[in-house]
Structures are given as C-alpha cells and as structure tokens.
C-alpha cells in the first residue's frame, strides 16, 4: 500500500481479513519478502486469486508467488478463478502454465 498512496482501499479489508483465513501467501528469498499474492475466501467451493505483487517488479517473483497461491487455493477450493487482461499474452500464458483454463472474457464498462 505504501507504493500506492492514493489507493483508497481499507487496510483492514486488504490485509487483516485475508490474514484471518490464510488468504495471503508471502514469497521470501533469504528471509526477505520479495512478493505476495492473495486469494479470496472460499464461497460455494470457489475462490478468486488476486493481488499478485512484487515491489521490485520482478516477473520471476510474481510467477513464483502466483504458483504458490494457486496451489494453496486448489487445496481449499473446488474452483479457482483468476483474471488476466485479454491482451496480456504473458499473463494468460502464466495462468495456463499453472493449469488454469480460460473460460470467458469479461468487459468492464464505465460511464464517461
């Protein structure tokens, strides 16, 4: 959150709630946190992966923590959802490499 000071997200919702159910995975190298990712609470057998972040922007660290959180999510839920931009070939490929299959494209519309 320090890297995004204008983010209006509530700290308790973003950090405290996921910590309460094990929804955050922290990736460390030599005891130093290098990336984190989260998944939502399991509802109706489904969880959503999100909040993949590496402060140094390392794609390798992001991939490692994404793989870890997907593994944790699969252990807890029947269905695991993840979102990737349709034009993000690398992101989509990374999700496919983890065994996730695209099922639909979502469009978000906003009033101008």
C-alpha positions, 0 to 999 in steps of 0.5 A: 500500500505504501507504493500506492498512496492514493489507493483508497482501499481499507487496510483492514479489508486488504490485509487483516481479513485475508490474514484471518483465513490464510488468504495471503501467501508471502514469497521470501528469498533469504528471509526477505519478502520479495512478493505476495499474492492473495486469494479470496475466501472460499464461497460455494467451493470457489475462490478468486486469486488476486493481488499478485505483487512484487515491489521490485517488479520482478516477473520471476517473483510474481510467477513464483508467488502466483504458483504458490497461491494457486496451489494453496487455493486448489487445496481449499477450493473446488474452483479457482478463478483468476483474471488476466487482461485479454491482451496480456499474452504473458499473463494468460500464458502464466495462468495456463502454465499453472493449469488454469483454463480460460473460460470467458472474457469479461468487459468492464464498462464505465460511464464517461 
